Structures are given as structure tokens and as C-alpha cells.
């Protein structure tokens, strides 16, 4: 009996478990998935909670509802990964879990304590996040009675989960405060370490133009050093000061602490991963999926989906003694909610930045790339149903894992 262990039952871990039970002969394989928590979060939905579009119940479901019955599920913190011994140590019962093959899908988490002053005094009082369900709910309560002022959205450091989410938050805030009749009393500012509104030049230009049209300020190349809650100000390493009445932050994103404890990650606890094969760079029988990788692509659900598609074929080759194929191209696509019932869609990979055109079918779409449309908004809103009912369960999606140039133009 061959033993396959999956660490993490989030998006990537759940998808790959569902796909593997259909591909492997379960009379010859034992698959075990380990996760610390029983609850699965639809993280893209956190964005909508502060504005009352979703509530907490819309974004949480039991993890076990989406895991196949053929898979052994263990709920326990992971104490240590020991690749040299082909085993994992679990905190519950201090037990060891041996494996023949390991998939690390431990994700990424926010770490507000990495920035001095961010969490000590005013956390969820005048300093908020929306990358946790608790933060999103607390921010919703605050915005219901907030009367305006300087709202600063700061990205502490890249990479972050869903790089477009900060822009979406500000676009929705612009809409929300218009709806509340107080937009003229709110100053919105994005403070980012990037040189522009986004990581890719053409998209950054478009999104920067939309920020300007909506009257949202942009402060670039700002690397936050500390928060001074008493002053209601943030300071960069070069001592640039930005004052706020309400600070919404995307704290430093890091891989799971078990990666650091195990000594197998980089400085942000992401696992060094082969760019095109998804194999762990330093270990032959270990693969890395989802936000746990150090790959130069977006940490987003679409990327996890495309990674899993590529991984399945390669893993089947690998266990048969064949060479891995360099088939993962960093493909990502993201719906960007831009407010007032409209949205933008971008599609890109390692080498090709977002381009205009139609997606997924040339000339038909129905989604337009790099343009604001109502159909893109509905694509974003439909995604929650697709996530729970298709994506997590590993069902086929009519989108190829490799990025297609069909229907795009430069």
C-alpha cells in the first residue's frame, strides 16, 4: 500500500484530494489529509463582508463536506515536516505519519505582528483587516456608523493572497460611500510597496486610471516600517508619514509556521518550488501546491486550480517512473470587482501580462478582458457557487490549465 499525505485541506489540498481518488487505484493507495481546522473558508468572499454584500455564513462550510470518503481526514496541528525521514509529526497525540509521497498545501496566513504597532492597541478598533473573517466582520460593524475621514488601505509587503483584492476593496468602498451619501466626506488612499497599482504594467496602467477616475489617491513604493496608533499614522522605512482616521491593512503574508519549524522554507515560510513542475526544489517525493509555494505567480484560487490540473498528469507520470513535464506556466485569471455593478477580468501567466480581448472563447467571451463590464461583475458573483459546487470538488472546468492566446490581442 502506497501512502500519500496531503498537508492542508484548503482550496488546493481539497481539490487535489478529490482529483486523486479518481485517478489512483484506491485498493493500492492510502491518502491522508491533515488540517488544523474543521472549517473551510471561501476567502474571496471576505472582500464583500465589510460592505454588507455577504455575511459570515456565506463564506464558511465544514471541510469534511468537500473531502471524498475514500480519504482519511486527520484534524490536528502539524508540528514538524521531516522530509529526510519521509514522515510528518502531528501535535495531536504526538504521533508520526509516514509517507511515500507528500503534497504540501499549507497555504498562507496574515501576520500583523510583523509590523510594529499594527496589532498592539487598536486592532479592530481603528486598524482593521479584511483578510480574516473576524477582521471583515469587525470592519463591517465599524463602517455602519463611520461618518467619514481619511481611509488608508496599506499593503505591508508583497506577495499577498489575491493581489487585486486591495484595489477591489477601494473600488467597493467608493461605491459604498456613494450609497451612504458620504463619499464627499471620505478620502480614499492606496498605499502600496509596488511602483504602480498592480504588478503587471498594462493592468497597472488601466487600474491606476480607474483609481484616478474614482478620486482614489495612490502612494507608491511605500514600505511600511511601523504604525503609530496614538498619532493615527503609518511610517515607511524612509520616514514618510501617512496619516489616517481609519487604517485598513493587508498585513505581511507568510507561509505556515510549520514550514519555518521544519527548516524547509524561505524567509517568508514559502516552500522553494520548481517553477514549471511544482515539485519541491529540495526533495524528490514532495510537491507543493497553492499559496504554500514561492512561485512568482498570484496566490489565488484560480492558480491553485490550474496547478492541480497540471499536477495530476505529472504525478501520474512520476509514480510510473517517467520524467516530469514542465507544463505549469503560472496561469492566473482574476475577476476585479470595480463597483456599481461592474467588473474587470484579467488573464495572464509567467511570461504574458494581461491583454485585452475576450474570454474564454474568441469573439464570444462572454467575458471581456481588461474592460469594465456588467458581465464581468456577474462572473465574479457566480464564482462563489462554482467554488463550492465545482472547483472544490475537483470537477472539470471548461478552462485550460495553460494560458491560451486565443481571443487576445496586444
Phi, psi and omega in degrees: 000122178274141186248122177243125179246132176248124178260112181108122179247041172275212184299304184295314182297319180292315179300314184290327176298315180296322180289320185292324180294339177273336184266326184268155173279106188288354171281345181248351184236146168241119179253129178236133176241136185239133176210150182283334190239151179275341188262134175260134180250132170275091190295326177300338180284343180302325181305325187273345183294316181303334184258010175075013180281317172243162169238181185302321183295337181287344190241006181231140174210161178292134179302321186297337179296341186245002180259137184292146182296338180288346184264134173285127180251126177240122176262108182193145167298149178262117183281317187201142171253126183239080185297330180291340179248003180054049179207161178235137177258126180262145179288324180291122180065008179049045184261157176256143180237103180283156179214158168263326177223144183232135171244120178263117179222049187277358170075196179225151181227156175279146181227076182298336180292348178289341180252116182305133176087349186289320189248352190293317191238312192252017182298122182064030171235301169234359175237124186227161168231166172229020176266001170234152180294325179296317179295319180296318179294317179296321179293322176302315179298321181291317184293336181299332183241002182289135186257007176114174183136203182268111176258115180255128170252117183243132171264120185290314186196149173262150005276161174228159172294136178051079185300341180273349185301321177301320178294317179300319180301314182291322177297318179290325177297318177302313177297313185299314182288332169297315179299324180280352180076021182235015184302327180290349179255008182240128174256116182256132181219132171262124179244111192229149174284349181284160176282352179209195184287340184209175186279338182253132190304310184295317178293322179299321179296312180298312184290326175296321177296320179294320175303314181296317180299326182272001179073033179257126183283155180227122175246118187254168178048044182250111180256104186296135177255323182198163171248136174247089186300326180293326177276345191053060182210152170246150180235140175270174178295334176264020172067025170285132185253132174233122183269153181216157164259328177222122180254119173251121189239147164255101183295173175306128175264132180222158173291171183299147182299335179296333178294318177293313180302327183274351178068033184241012184240180175270195185292342177254014178068025172264145187275123176304124190228139177296129193300323187251350183243342180073011173279143174302134186299326189256358185221130189285331184250025181235132176240156183230132183228155174073210187290349182288343183283164172258020185293148180277054175227172184294144171271091187210160182298324180295322179294316177302318179298313180292324177300314181297318178304313181290319184299317185303310181297318181291322181295321178296325173294315185300315182288345175266007177083013180267158178292147174288143178264141180279070192255352178272122186254013180078020185300133176216143165222144188220131168276134179245110178288121185250006175092159178057037175074022179233162179208169180233147176238134175236147183220123187202174176214196181306317192255338184246121179281167180306133181236156174287163179147207179232150185218142355272350185253130178303132176077344183248319184081240011276006184257138179265139179267138178057030174221145175283122176217160175289327179297323177295324175299315182289331173298318177297316184287329178287341187296330180299315178296317180296323180298308183291324191259339183237303188299304183300324184280002176072023179282160183293138174244143184279043181227123182291149181294322177276142179295136178255141176270357181299130178084000180254156174217151183263000000 
